[in-house]
Amino acid sequence: MRKIKISASSLTGAIFTVILIIFIKACGKETQNITYETARVTRGNVSNSITATGTIQAVKAVEVGTQVSGEISKIYIDYNSHVKAGQLLAELDQRPLVTALTIAEASLDNAKAEMTYQTATYNRTKALFEKGLIAEGDYDLVLYNYEKARAGLKTAQLNYDKAKINLGYAFIYSPIDGVVLEKTVSEGQTVAASFTTPTLFTIAHDLTRMQVEASVDEADIGQVKEGQRVSFTVDAYPDLQFSGEVIQIRLQPVITSNVVTYTVIVKAANPDLKLMPGMTASITIYVEEAENVLIMASKALHFKPDNNIMGKYMKRIPENVRPPGIIDNESHEFALVWVKSGNNIHPARIKTGIDDDINVVILSGLKEGDEVVTGLSSSVNKKDEKQLNNESPFMPRPPSRRNR
């Protein structure tokens, strides 16, 4: 048998080579570090809203005018005056109206006298006509004069009544309790009531209750409903937030430069009288709201794990957990999220409510305190073979490292 002699130096070199191969393989393995981004399921509020601008107005404002022309002889109130219903506000010069009433009264007296005379003549002529003592033509003439006198009396009576009413219009009274917002006339000024009634005063009924007439864009009006909560601010008090409620959505569109808006009426309490008519309000209408409900970060709905990255850390999705892709009767979608348990994550099928793009309402499938995954990152550590070869004592080294 032939004996093979192995020198000590050769054996040492072979052992070192085996150790080096094992070292290279060990160092060539990838080490994967998974870092989860998670968010806890908590309780909170979620809302969706739209914004608009509007003008603050009194709930009830009455424009007080005059139905007769004339000169303003006396004004008894001023701006911001508090008035009662029936209170005298102003007077017009009554002399022309009194003259017109006197003329109407004289015409009425004349008509009454004419009526008395024609009635007596008619009664006598009728008796003679019935006995055949006068011609029919004479009777017809007397009857015509009688009917004419009757119509004249009615006209005179109406003219007298009208003149009397017009004299009453010289006294201008407040129709409601309220505050005078506007006074457009002064003493000595002449007002002419021809085709339209001139406005003398504007009276607001109750300034402790105001309303906002807001212009809502046609793209948002479909979301607005009566009874929705509203908050708004005004430039006079930028740090204060006022609250209100939608009470009316007017159907008449308002078109300005091809932009269509609709008027939404918002009622608001004004106990401190800080809100004044004409102020511009920046309003927020809360079209959807949920308070003290289970919520989670909306990002969790968009998280989809990568099987190649996750590996053993992820449980596969069972078929009965896959979201059906349907919508229930309440228009809330089923969704699939991943829940972190220890170092692993597992899928959970949940039912969601309203979403404000930051948080989403959870109707079922999770409980408070659950930790949902919103994202992950992984890091892989690997020394390439080239670097390992450079560290081998059998590879050439730079002069500066050769004898180290």
ZIWO-V858687 format. One record per pair of residues at least 12 apart in sequence whose C-alpha atoms are under 10 Angstrom apart, sorted by the first residue. I is the first residue (numbers start at 1). J is the second residue. D is the distance in Angstrom with one decimal. If there is no record, write none. Layout:
i	j	d
I	J	D
I	J	D
This chain:
i	j	d
17	392	9.8
17	394	9.5
20	388	9.4
20	389	9.7
20	392	7.8
20	393	9.7
23	388	8.9
24	383	9.0
24	384	9.1
24	385	7.3
24	387	9.9
24	388	6.5
24	389	8.4
24	392	9.6
25	385	9.0
25	388	9.7
26	382	9.9
26	383	9.8
27	381	9.4
27	382	7.0
27	383	6.3
27	384	8.3
27	385	8.8
27	388	8.1
28	381	9.0
28	382	5.8
28	383	5.7
28	384	6.4
28	385	7.0
28	388	8.6
29	380	9.6
29	381	8.2
29	382	6.3
29	383	8.2
29	384	9.5
30	379	9.5
30	380	6.0
30	381	5.6
30	382	5.2
30	383	8.5
31	378	9.9
31	379	7.9
31	380	5.4
31	381	5.3
31	382	7.1
32	309	8.4
32	310	9.3
32	311	9.9
32	378	6.5
32	379	5.7
32	380	4.7
32	381	7.0
32	382	9.5
33	309	9.6
33	310	9.8
33	377	8.1
33	378	5.3
33	379	5.2
33	380	6.6
33	381	8.7
34	309	8.3
34	310	7.6
34	313	8.8
34	343	9.2
34	376	6.9
34	377	5.9
34	378	4.6
34	379	6.9
34	380	9.3
35	343	9.8
35	375	8.6
35	376	5.4
35	377	5.2
35	378	6.1
35	379	8.5
36	340	8.6
36	343	9.3
36	345	9.6
36	372	9.6
36	373	6.7
36	374	7.8
36	375	6.1
36	376	4.4
36	377	6.6
36	378	8.8
37	300	9.6
37	340	9.9
37	371	9.7
37	372	8.5
37	373	5.8
37	374	5.4
37	375	4.8
37	376	5.4
37	377	8.0
38	297	9.0
38	299	9.6
38	300	8.2
38	338	9.6
38	339	8.7
38	340	7.9
38	370	9.8
38	371	6.1
38	372	5.4
38	373	4.3
38	374	5.2
38	375	6.9
38	376	8.5
39	296	7.0
39	297	6.5
39	298	9.8
39	299	9.2
39	300	8.0
39	339	9.6
39	340	9.7
39	369	9.3
39	370	8.4
39	371	5.6
39	372	5.4
39	373	6.5
39	374	6.8
39	375	9.7
40	295	8.7
40	296	6.6
40	297	8.1
40	339	9.6
40	340	9.9
40	367	9.7
40	368	7.7
40	369	5.6
40	370	5.6
40	371	4.4
40	372	6.1
40	373	8.8
41	294	6.6
41	295	5.8
41	296	4.9
41	297	8.0
41	361	9.8
41	362	8.7
41	366	7.7
41	367	6.9
41	368	5.1
41	369	5.1
41	370	5.3
41	371	6.4
41	372	7.3
42	292	9.3
42	293	8.1
42	294	5.6
42	295	5.6
42	296	6.6
42	297	9.6
42	361	10.0
42	362	9.8
42	367	8.4
42	368	5.4
42	369	6.3
42	370	8.3
42	371	9.7
43	291	8.6
43	292	5.6
43	293	5.1
43	294	4.5
43	295	5.8
43	296	8.5
43	361	9.2
43	362	9.7
43	367	9.9
43	368	7.2
43	369	9.3
44	290	8.4
44	291	6.3
44	292	4.8
44	293	5.6
44	294	6.5
44	295	6.3
44	296	9.2
44	359	9.2
44	361	8.9
45	289	7.5
45	290	5.6
45	291	4.4
45	292	5.5
45	293	6.4
45	294	8.5
45	295	7.8
45	359	8.9
45	360	9.5
45	361	8.5
46	288	8.1
46	289	5.9
46	290	5.3
46	291	6.6
46	292	8.6
46	293	8.2
46	294	9.6
46	295	7.9
46	353	9.6
46	354	7.3
46	355	7.2
46	356	6.5
46	357	9.8
46	358	8.9
46	359	6.9
46	360	7.2
46	361	7.1
47	286	6.6
47	287	7.6
47	288	5.3
47	289	4.3
47	290	6.3
47	291	8.4
47	354	7.6
47	355	7.6
47	356	6.2
47	357	10.0
47	359	9.3
47	360	9.5
47	361	9.8
48	284	9.8
48	285	8.5
48	286	5.9
48	287	5.9
48	288	5.1
48	289	6.6
48	290	9.4
48	354	8.0
48	355	7.6
48	356	5.7
48	357	9.2
49	220	9.7
49	223	9.1
49	224	9.5
49	229	9.7
49	230	9.2
49	283	10.0
49	284	6.3
49	285	5.3
49	286	4.2
49	287	5.3
49	288	6.9
49	289	8.7
49	356	8.9
50	216	8.8
50	217	9.6
50	220	7.0
50	221	9.3
50	223	8.6
50	224	8.8
50	230	9.8
50	283	8.4
50	284	5.7
50	285	5.4
50	286	6.7
50	287	7.2
50	288	9.9
51	214	9.7
51	215	9.6
51	216	7.9
51	217	9.2
51	220	8.9
51	230	9.7
51	231	9.7
51	232	9.3
51	282	7.4
51	283	5.7
51	284	4.6
51	285	6.3
51	286	8.9
52	214	6.5
52	215	6.2
52	216	5.7
52	217	7.7
52	220	9.6
52	232	9.4
52	264	9.7
52	281	8.5
52	282	6.1
52	283	5.4
52	284	6.6
52	285	8.1
53	212	9.0
53	213	8.4
53	214	5.5
53	215	6.1
53	216	7.7
53	232	9.0
53	233	9.8
53	280	7.1
53	281	5.6
53	282	4.6
53	283	5.8
53	284	8.7
54	211	9.7
54	212	6.0
54	213	5.2
54	214	3.7
54	215	5.9
54	216	8.8
54	232	9.6
54	234	10.0
54	263	8.7
54	264	8.8
54	265	9.2
54	266	9.5
54	278	9.3
54	279	8.4
54	280	5.8
54	281	5.2
54	282	6.6
54	283	7.4
55	211	8.3
55	212	5.5
55	213	5.3
55	214	6.4
55	215	8.9
55	234	9.7
55	265	9.9
55	276	9.8
55	277	7.7
55	278	5.7
55	279	5.7
55	280	4.8
55	281	5.8
55	282	8.9
56	210	6.9
56	211	5.7
56	212	4.4
56	213	6.4
56	214	8.6
56	234	9.3
56	265	9.8
56	266	9.2
56	267	9.6
56	268	9.4
56	275	7.4
56	276	6.8
56	277	5.2
56	278	5.3
56	279	5.3
56	280	6.4
56	281	6.8
57	204	9.2
57	207	9.0
57	209	9.4
57	210	6.0
57	211	5.4
57	212	6.1
57	213	7.2
57	265	9.9
57	267	9.7
57	275	9.0
57	276	7.4
57	277	4.6
57	278	6.1
57	279	8.0
57	280	9.8
58	181	9.9
58	203	9.5
58	204	6.1
58	205	7.5
58	206	7.2
58	207	6.2
58	208	8.8
58	209	7.0
58	210	4.8
58	211	6.1
58	212	8.6
58	267	9.7
58	275	9.5
58	276	8.1
58	277	6.1
58	278	9.0
59	204	7.8
59	205	7.5
59	206	7.4
59	207	7.8
59	208	9.3
59	209	6.4
59	210	5.2
59	211	5.7
59	212	8.9
59	265	9.9
59	266	10.0
59	267	8.0
59	268	9.4
59	277	9.7
60	176	9.7
60	178	9.4
60	203	8.5
60	204	5.9
60	205	5.4
60	206	7.2
60	207	8.9
60	209	9.1
60	210	8.6
60	211	9.4
61	176	9.2
61	178	8.7
61	179	9.3
61	180	9.5
61	181	8.9
61	202	6.7
61	203	5.5
61	204	4.2
61	205	5.9
61	206	8.6
61	207	9.7
62	174	9.3
62	175	8.0
62	176	8.0
62	178	9.4
62	180	9.6
62	181	9.8
62	199	9.9
62	201	8.3
62	202	5.7
62	203	5.3
62	204	6.4
62	205	7.7
63	174	9.8
63	175	9.5
63	180	9.9
63	181	9.8
63	182	9.0
63	197	9.9
63	198	9.3
63	199	6.1
63	200	7.4
63	201	5.9
63	202	4.4
63	203	6.4
63	204	8.9
64	89	9.6
64	172	8.2
64	173	8.4
64	174	7.4
64	175	7.8
64	182	9.9
64	183	9.7
64	197	9.1
64	198	8.4
64	199	5.7
64	200	5.7
64	201	5.1
64	202	6.0
64	203	7.5
65	169	9.9
65	172	7.9
65	173	9.7
65	191	9.7
65	193	9.1
65	196	9.7
65	197	5.9
65	198	5.3
65	199	4.3
65	200	5.0
65	201	6.9
65	202	8.9
66	92	9.2
66	166	9.9
66	169	6.9
66	170	7.9
66	171	9.0
66	172	7.2
66	191	8.3
66	192	8.7
66	193	6.9
66	196	9.6
66	197	6.0
66	198	6.3
66	199	7.2
66	200	7.4
67	166	7.8
67	169	6.7
67	170	8.7
67	172	9.8
67	191	9.7
67	192	8.7
67	193	5.7
67	194	8.3
67	195	9.8
67	196	8.6
67	197	6.0
67	198	8.0
67	199	10.0
68	92	8.9
68	97	9.1
68	165	10.0
68	166	6.6
68	167	8.7
68	168	9.8
68	169	6.6
68	170	7.3
68	191	8.2
68	192	7.1
68	193	5.3
68	194	8.1
68	197	8.4
68	198	9.4
69	92	8.4
69	93	9.4
69	96	9.7
69	97	9.5
69	166	9.5
69	169	9.6
69	170	8.9
69	190	7.4
69	191	5.5
69	192	4.4
69	193	4.9
69	194	7.7
69	197	9.5
69	198	9.3
70	91	9.7
70	92	6.0
70	93	6.3
70	94	8.2
70	95	9.6
70	96	8.1
70	97	8.8
70	170	8.2
70	188	9.6
70	189	8.5
70	190	5.5
70	191	5.6
70	192	6.6
70	193	8.4
71	91	8.7
71	92	5.5
71	93	5.4
71	94	8.8
71	96	9.9
71	170	9.5
71	186	9.7
71	187	7.9
71	188	5.9
71	189	5.6
71	190	4.1
71	191	6.2
71	192	8.8
72	90	7.4
72	91	6.1
72	92	4.5
72	93	6.2
72	94	9.6
72	170	8.9
72	185	7.9
72	186	7.0
72	187	5.1
72	188	5.1
72	189	5.4
72	190	6.1
72	191	7.5
73	90	7.7
73	91	5.7
73	92	5.1
73	93	5.4
73	94	8.7
73	170	9.6
73	186	8.8
73	187	5.5
73	188	5.7
73	189	8.1
73	190	9.2
74	89	8.5
74	90	5.4
74	91	5.1
74	92	6.9
74	93	8.4
74	171	9.6
74	186	8.4
74	187	5.7
74	188	7.9
75	88	8.8
75	89	6.1
75	90	4.2
75	91	6.6
75	92	9.0
75	172	9.4
75	183	9.9
75	185	8.8
75	186	7.3
75	187	6.3
75	188	9.7
76	88	7.2
76	89	5.2
76	90	5.7
76	91	8.5
76	187	9.9
77	89	5.9
77	90	7.7
77	180	8.1
77	183	8.8
77	201	9.6
78	179	9.7
78	180	7.1
78	181	9.0
78	182	8.4
78	183	6.9
78	186	9.9
78	201	9.3
79	179	8.1
79	180	5.4
79	181	6.0
79	182	6.1
79	183	6.4
79	184	10.0
79	201	9.1
79	202	9.5
79	203	9.6
80	178	9.2
80	179	5.5
80	180	4.8
80	181	5.8
80	182	8.1
80	183	9.5
80	203	9.0
80	204	9.7
81	178	8.3
81	179	5.5
81	180	5.3
81	181	8.2
81	182	9.9
81	203	9.3
82	177	7.7
82	178	5.8
82	179	4.6
82	180	6.6
82	181	9.8
82	203	9.1
82	204	9.6
82	205	9.8
83	173	9.7
83	174	7.1
83	175	9.5
83	176	7.9
83	177	5.6
83	178	5.5
83	179	6.1
83	180	7.5
83	203	8.6
83	204	10.0
83	205	9.5
84	173	9.2
84	174	6.7
84	175	8.1
84	176	6.2
84	177	4.3
84	178	6.6
84	179	8.9
84	205	9.8
85	173	7.6
85	174	5.1
85	175	5.1
85	176	4.2
85	177	4.8
85	178	8.1
86	172	8.9
86	173	5.3
86	174	5.1
86	175	6.0
86	176	7.3
86	177	8.5
87	172	8.5
87	173	5.3
87	174	5.3
87	175	8.1
87	176	8.9
87	177	8.9
88	171	6.9
88	172	5.9
88	173	4.4
88	174	6.5
88	175	9.8
89	171	7.8
89	172	5.6
89	173	5.3
89	174	6.4
89	200	9.7
89	201	8.9
90	170	8.2
90	171	6.2
90	172	5.2
90	173	7.3
90	174	9.5
90	185	10.0
90	186	9.8
90	187	8.9
90	200	9.2
90	201	9.9
91	168	9.9
91	169	8.6
91	170	5.5
91	171	4.7
91	172	6.1
91	173	9.1
91	187	9.2
92	167	9.3
92	168	9.9
92	169	8.2
92	170	4.7
92	171	6.6
92	172	8.1
92	187	9.1
92	188	9.1
92	189	9.6
92	190	8.9
92	191	9.2
93	167	9.6
93	170	7.0
93	171	9.3
93	188	9.2
93	190	9.5
94	166	9.5
94	167	6.7
94	168	9.1
94	169	9.4
94	170	6.3
94	171	8.9
95	167	9.1
95	170	9.9
96	167	8.9
97	163	7.0
97	164	8.2
97	165	9.5
97	166	6.7
97	167	5.3
97	168	9.0
97	169	9.3
97	170	8.0
98	163	8.0
98	164	8.2
98	166	9.1
98	167	6.5
99	163	9.1
99	167	9.6
100	159	9.4
100	160	8.6
100	162	9.6
100	163	6.1
100	164	8.6
100	166	9.1
100	167	8.7
101	159	8.5
101	160	6.3
101	161	8.4
101	162	8.3
101	163	4.7
101	164	5.9
101	165	9.1
101	166	8.5
101	167	7.6
102	160	8.3
102	163	8.5
102	164	9.2
103	159	9.3
103	160	8.2
103	163	8.9
104	155	10.0
104	156	6.8
104	157	8.0
104	158	8.9
104	159	5.8
104	160	4.6
104	161	8.3
104	162	8.7
104	163	6.8
104	164	8.8
105	156	7.9
105	157	8.1
105	159	8.3
105	160	5.6
105	161	9.0
105	163	8.8
105	164	9.3
106	156	8.9
106	160	8.8
107	152	9.3
107	153	8.7
107	155	9.3
107	156	5.9
107	157	8.4
107	159	8.5
107	160	8.1
108	152	8.7
108	153	6.5
108	154	8.6
108	155	8.3
108	156	4.6
108	157	5.7
108	158	8.9
108	159	8.1
108	160	6.9
109	153	8.6
109	156	8.3
109	157	9.1
110	152	9.3
110	153	8.3
110	156	8.6
111	149	6.9
111	150	8.1
111	151	9.0
111	152	6.0
111	153	4.7
111	154	8.3
111	155	8.7
111	156	6.5
111	157	8.5
112	149	8.3
112	150	8.6
112	152	8.6
112	153	6.0
112	154	9.3
112	156	8.7
112	157	9.2
113	149	9.2
113	153	9.0
114	145	9.5
114	146	8.9
114	148	9.6
114	149	6.1
114	150	8.6
114	152	8.6
114	153	8.1
115	145	9.2
115	146	7.1
115	147	8.9
115	148	8.7
115	149	5.0
115	150	6.0
115	151	9.1
115	152	8.2
115	153	6.8
116	146	9.3
116	149	8.7
116	150	9.4
117	145	9.9
117	146	8.6
117	149	8.9
118	142	7.7
118	143	8.6
118	144	9.5
118	145	6.5
118	146	4.9
118	147	8.5
118	148	9.0
118	149	6.7
118	150	8.7
119	142	9.3
119	143	9.2
119	145	9.1
119	146	6.1
119	147	9.1
119	149	8.5
119	150	8.8
120	146	9.1
121	142	7.0
121	143	8.9
121	145	9.2
121	146	8.1
122	139	8.1
122	140	9.7
122	141	9.4
122	142	5.7
122	143	6.2
122	144	9.3
122	145	8.4
122	146	6.4
122	147	9.6
123	142	9.3
123	143	9.4
123	146	9.6
124	139	9.9
124	142	9.7
125	138	8.2
125	139	6.2
125	140	9.5
125	141	9.9
125	142	7.1
125	143	8.7
126	138	10.0
126	139	6.8
126	140	9.6
126	142	8.7
126	143	8.5
127	139	9.9
172	200	9.4
174	201	9.2
174	202	9.9
174	203	8.2
175	203	8.9
175	205	9.8
176	203	7.8
176	204	8.5
176	205	6.6
176	206	9.9
177	203	8.2
177	204	8.1
177	205	5.8
177	206	8.0
178	202	9.7
178	203	6.0
178	204	5.3
178	205	4.1
178	206	5.9
178	207	8.1
179	202	8.5
179	203	5.4
179	204	5.3
179	205	6.6
179	206	7.5
179	207	7.9
180	201	6.9
180	202	5.9
180	203	4.4
180	204	6.5
180	205	9.0
181	201	7.5
181	202	5.4
181	203	5.5
181	204	6.5
181	277	8.7
182	199	9.6
182	200	8.1
182	201	5.4
182	202	4.9
182	203	7.2
182	204	9.4
183	199	8.7
183	200	6.0
183	201	4.6
183	202	6.8
183	203	9.2
184	198	9.4
184	199	7.1
184	200	5.2
184	201	6.2
184	202	8.7
185	198	9.8
185	199	8.6
185	200	5.8
185	201	8.0
186	200	9.1
204	277	9.3
206	270	9.6
207	269	9.0
207	270	6.9
207	271	8.3
207	272	9.5
207	273	6.7
207	274	9.5
207	275	8.3
207	276	7.9
207	277	8.6
208	268	8.8
208	269	6.2
208	270	4.4
208	271	5.0
208	272	7.4
208	273	6.0
208	274	9.1
208	275	8.7
208	276	9.8
209	267	7.4
209	268	6.2
209	269	4.9
209	270	5.4
209	271	7.5
209	273	8.8
209	275	9.3
210	244	9.5
210	266	8.5
210	267	6.1
210	268	5.3
210	269	6.2
210	270	6.4
210	271	9.8
210	273	9.4
210	275	7.6
210	276	8.3
210	277	8.1
211	244	8.4
211	245	9.3
211	246	9.5
211	247	9.4
211	264	9.9
211	265	6.5
211	266	5.3
211	267	4.3
211	268	5.6
211	269	8.3
211	270	9.5
211	275	9.6
211	277	9.0
212	232	9.4
212	244	8.8
212	245	9.7
212	246	9.3
212	263	9.5
212	264	7.9
212	265	5.7
212	266	4.9
212	267	6.4
212	268	7.5
212	277	9.3
212	278	9.5
212	279	9.2
212	280	8.8
212	281	7.4
212	282	9.8
212	283	8.8
213	248	9.7
213	249	9.9
213	262	9.7
213	263	6.2
213	264	5.9
213	265	4.9
213	266	6.6
213	267	9.0
213	280	9.7
213	281	9.0
214	249	9.7
214	261	9.3
214	262	8.0
214	263	5.5
214	264	5.1
214	265	6.3
214	266	7.5
214	280	9.5
214	281	8.1
214	282	8.7
214	283	7.8
215	253	9.8
215	254	8.4
215	260	9.3
215	261	5.7
215	262	5.5
215	263	4.9
215	264	6.4
215	265	9.1
215	283	9.9
216	249	9.6
216	254	9.8
216	260	8.7
216	261	5.3
216	262	5.3
216	263	6.3
216	264	6.8
216	283	10.0
216	285	9.9
217	253	10.0
217	254	9.8
217	259	8.0
217	260	6.5
217	261	4.5
217	262	6.6
217	263	9.1
218	253	8.8
218	254	9.8
218	259	8.4
218	260	5.9
218	261	5.3
218	262	6.7
219	260	9.0
219	261	8.7
220	261	9.3
220	262	9.6
220	287	9.7
221	249	8.7
221	261	8.2
221	262	7.2
221	263	9.3
221	264	8.8
222	287	9.9
223	285	9.4
223	286	9.4
223	287	6.1
223	288	8.8
224	246	8.2
224	248	9.8
224	249	8.0
224	264	8.6
224	285	7.6
224	286	8.5
224	287	6.1
224	288	9.6
225	245	9.9
225	246	7.1
225	247	8.5
225	248	8.4
225	249	7.7
225	264	9.6
225	285	9.6
225	286	9.8
225	287	7.5
226	245	7.7
226	246	5.0
226	247	5.2
226	248	6.2
226	249	7.3
226	264	9.3
226	265	9.3
226	266	9.2
227	244	9.4
227	245	5.7
227	246	5.1
227	247	6.2
227	248	8.8
227	266	9.3
227	287	9.8
228	244	8.7
228	245	5.7
228	246	5.5
228	247	8.3
228	266	9.4
228	285	6.9
228	286	6.3
228	287	6.4
228	288	8.4
228	289	9.3
229	243	7.5
229	244	6.2
229	245	4.9
229	246	6.8
229	266	9.2
229	284	8.6
229	285	6.2
229	286	5.7
229	287	7.8
229	288	9.3
229	289	9.1
230	242	8.4
230	243	5.7
230	244	4.9
230	245	5.3
230	246	7.0
230	266	7.6
230	267	9.1
230	268	9.0
230	283	6.8
230	284	5.6
230	285	4.6
230	286	6.1
230	287	9.0
231	243	4.4
231	244	6.0
231	245	8.3
231	266	9.7
231	268	9.4
231	281	9.7
231	282	8.5
231	283	5.8
231	284	5.3
231	285	6.8
231	286	8.3
232	244	7.9
232	268	9.7
232	280	9.9
232	281	6.1
232	282	5.3
232	283	4.1
232	284	6.0
232	285	8.7
233	275	10.0
233	279	10.0
233	280	8.5
233	281	5.6
233	282	5.4
233	283	6.7
233	284	9.1
234	274	9.8
234	275	8.2
234	276	10.0
234	279	6.9
234	280	6.0
234	281	4.9
234	282	6.5
234	283	9.0
235	279	8.0
235	280	7.2
235	281	7.6
235	282	8.7
236	274	8.7
236	275	8.8
236	276	9.8
236	279	8.3
236	280	9.2
236	281	9.8
237	274	8.5
237	275	9.3
241	283	9.7
242	268	7.7
242	269	8.4
242	270	8.9
242	275	9.3
242	281	9.7
242	283	9.2
243	266	9.4
243	267	8.7
243	268	6.3
243	269	7.8
243	270	9.8
243	283	9.2
243	284	9.5
244	265	9.8
244	266	6.1
244	267	5.4
244	268	4.5
244	269	7.2
244	283	9.4
244	284	9.8
244	285	9.2
245	265	8.4
245	266	5.3
245	267	5.5
245	268	6.9
245	269	9.8
245	285	8.6
245	286	9.7
246	264	7.1
246	265	6.0
246	266	4.5
246	267	6.6
246	268	9.3
246	285	8.2
246	286	10.0
247	264	7.9
247	265	5.9
247	266	5.7
247	267	6.6
248	263	8.5
248	264	5.9
248	265	5.0
248	266	7.2
248	267	9.1
249	262	7.5
249	263	6.3
249	264	4.7
249	265	6.4
249	266	9.2
250	262	6.5
250	263	5.5
250	264	6.2
250	265	7.9
251	263	7.8
251	264	9.3
266	283	9.4
266	285	9.6
288	354	7.5
288	355	9.3
288	356	9.4
289	354	8.0
289	355	9.8
289	356	9.8
290	353	8.9
290	354	7.8
290	355	9.9
290	361	7.8
291	361	9.7
292	361	9.9
293	353	9.9
293	360	9.8
293	361	6.7
293	362	7.5
293	363	8.4
293	368	9.7
294	352	9.8
294	353	9.8
294	359	9.8
294	360	8.4
294	361	5.8
294	362	5.3
294	363	7.3
294	364	9.0
294	366	8.5
294	367	7.6
294	368	6.7
294	369	9.7
295	352	9.1
295	353	9.2
295	354	9.8
295	355	9.3
295	358	9.9
295	359	6.1
295	360	5.4
295	361	4.6
295	362	5.5
295	363	8.8
295	366	9.6
295	367	9.6
295	368	8.5
296	352	9.9
296	355	9.8
296	358	8.5
296	359	5.4
296	360	5.7
296	361	6.8
296	362	7.2
296	366	9.6
296	368	9.4
296	370	9.4
296	371	9.1
296	372	7.9
296	374	9.9
297	355	9.5
297	356	9.9
297	357	8.5
297	358	6.0
297	359	4.5
297	360	6.3
297	361	9.1
297	372	8.5
297	373	9.4
297	374	7.7
298	355	7.3
298	356	8.2
298	357	6.1
298	358	5.4
298	359	4.8
298	360	5.4
298	361	9.0
298	374	8.4
299	337	9.8
299	357	8.4
299	358	7.6
299	359	8.2
299	360	9.2
299	372	9.6
299	373	8.6
299	374	5.4
299	375	8.1
300	335	9.9
300	336	8.9
300	337	6.2
300	338	7.6
300	339	9.4
300	359	9.5
300	360	9.4
300	372	6.5
300	373	5.9
300	374	4.3
300	375	7.6
301	335	6.9
301	336	6.8
301	337	5.9
301	338	8.7
301	350	9.9
301	352	9.7
301	360	9.0
301	372	9.5
301	373	9.1
301	374	7.8
302	335	9.6
302	336	9.0
302	337	8.2
302	373	9.8
302	374	7.6
302	375	8.9
303	336	9.1
303	337	7.2
303	338	7.8
303	372	9.6
303	373	7.1
303	374	5.6
303	375	6.1
303	376	8.9
304	336	9.2
304	337	8.3
304	338	8.3
304	373	9.3
304	374	8.9
304	375	8.2
304	376	9.7
305	338	8.5
305	345	9.6
305	373	9.3
305	374	9.8
305	375	8.2
305	376	8.1
306	376	9.6
309	376	9.6
309	377	9.0
309	378	7.3
309	379	9.7
310	344	9.3
310	345	9.4
310	376	9.4
310	377	9.8
310	378	8.7
312	343	10.0
312	344	8.2
312	345	10.0
313	340	10.0
313	342	9.8
313	343	6.7
313	344	4.8
313	345	6.7
313	346	9.1
314	338	9.4
314	340	9.6
314	343	9.1
314	344	5.8
314	345	5.4
314	346	6.5
314	347	9.0
315	338	9.9
315	344	7.5
315	345	6.6
315	346	5.5
315	347	7.7
316	345	9.6
316	346	7.7
316	347	8.1
317	336	9.9
317	338	10.0
317	346	7.7
317	347	6.4
317	348	9.1
318	347	8.6
320	349	9.4
321	335	9.9
321	336	8.1
321	347	7.5
321	348	7.0
321	349	6.0
321	350	9.6
322	334	9.7
322	335	8.7
322	336	7.2
322	347	8.7
322	348	8.8
322	349	7.2
323	335	5.9
323	336	6.1
323	337	9.8
323	348	9.4
323	349	6.5
323	350	8.6
323	351	9.8
324	336	9.7
324	349	9.6
327	351	9.6
328	351	9.4
330	353	9.0
331	352	9.5
331	353	8.4
331	354	9.7
332	351	6.8
332	352	5.8
332	353	5.5
332	354	7.7
332	361	9.9
332	362	9.9
332	363	8.8
333	350	8.6
333	351	6.0
333	352	5.8
333	353	7.4
333	354	9.6
334	349	7.0
334	350	5.7
334	351	4.6
334	352	6.3
334	353	9.3
334	363	9.7
334	364	9.5
334	365	9.7
335	348	8.4
335	349	5.9
335	350	5.4
335	351	6.2
335	352	7.1
335	365	9.6
336	348	5.7
336	349	4.7
336	350	6.2
336	351	8.8
336	352	10.0
336	365	9.6
337	349	6.6
337	350	7.4
337	365	9.6
337	366	9.7
337	372	7.0
337	373	7.5
337	374	8.8
338	371	8.6
338	372	5.7
338	373	5.6
338	374	8.2
338	375	9.9
339	366	9.0
339	370	7.1
339	371	5.7
339	372	4.4
339	373	5.9
339	374	9.5
340	370	7.9
340	371	5.6
340	372	5.9
340	373	6.4
341	370	8.9
341	371	7.8
341	372	9.3
345	371	9.6
345	372	8.7
345	373	8.0
346	372	9.6
346	373	9.7
347	372	9.5
347	373	9.9
348	365	6.7
348	366	7.8
348	372	9.4
349	364	8.6
349	365	6.0
349	366	8.6
350	362	7.1
350	363	7.4
350	364	5.6
350	365	4.3
350	366	6.8
351	363	5.3
351	364	5.2
351	365	6.5
351	366	9.0
352	364	7.3
352	365	9.0
